[in-house]
């Protein structure tokens, strides 16, 4: 009982922190940058925001992490569907027609993984590892494989490092490879 409830508590914390990071990215993109790709040169937006968040005792909000949160919001718009009604009521979300990106058409797998499934099966650590991948198809491939295989972060890094995506594309027997 203790182990099961502890695991549930860890999972709830991971989901909450992942949503927090996505919402910080939303704030940066939609409200600080008004939907633009980048802030105006010289505004030191991320530096100032980092200082403000530290004063509020918000952890893990240095400039580098804020860039990652912004990218997280931009690359995973489907997470909007994972927000609880309480969050959606408290946080005015911009309309999809503005600066909010749509789910990329390049990757049909990304569109199949809804926001709730994504954040319940992958914490922010593996998601941040996936954000390093520039190819949307490659990212979608590893998302699906990590979820289906219940990969740890170590396993995800190993599979990316061993070029599993590329080997899978070249393999004649994909079932045996997996």
C-alpha angles and dihedrals in degrees: 000000000000093000093047094049092045090053090050090051092050090049092050091051091048092050091048094049091047090052090046091054092049091049091050087053089049091052093049094047102039105030107024097037096026091231095308122135093242138013118253113280114267098021093108086213099165093043092052093043090050091053092048093049092048089053087055089051093246106158128224097019106130118140094266092052091047089055089051092049090051091050090046091056092046096047098042109042090152089076086079086080091058095061115112118240088249091058094044090051094049098043118054104225119207119242116264090241093070126061096320110113122234124233105280114255091211092078117049090181092060091055090051094057106076121209096254093053092045097053095039093053101034125043121210094268095067090038090055088051089052090050088065089067110091097194109084092205091052091048091049091049092054092044091057094042093047091051096044093044094040088229123192118227089258091054092047091052090047093051092047090047092050090052094240091166093055093042090049091054091052097041120106091198105046093169092058092046093054 
